[in-house]
């Protein structure tokens, strides 16, 4: 399991990245993140849905209800153009941060 602060900081870029490959419903997002993280990230619905609602309110994602064959409805989320731009910015930030840590951790100690 990851540190709580790291999970919090990575939640939005992870959601946007998963939605980059196509629309998903909430529980499907939870399953995909768990699978991709090899079980290290286990989101709950109580954690995910407030984030999805905020992303939708901020214009980064869109949602639409679909009726399933069994009559139930399911809300699907997709990435907006604004969300794609935000993902590009966040990806750049994360790449820079990873490069910084890589450089710092690969430094040889001074003698």
Buried (B, 14 or more C-beta within 10 A) or exposed (E): EEEEEEBEBBBBBBBBBBBEEEBBBBEBBBEBBBEEBEEEBEBEEEEBBEBBEEBBEEEBBBBEEEEEEEEEEEEBBBBBEBBBEBBEEBBEEBEEEEEEEEEEEEEEEEE
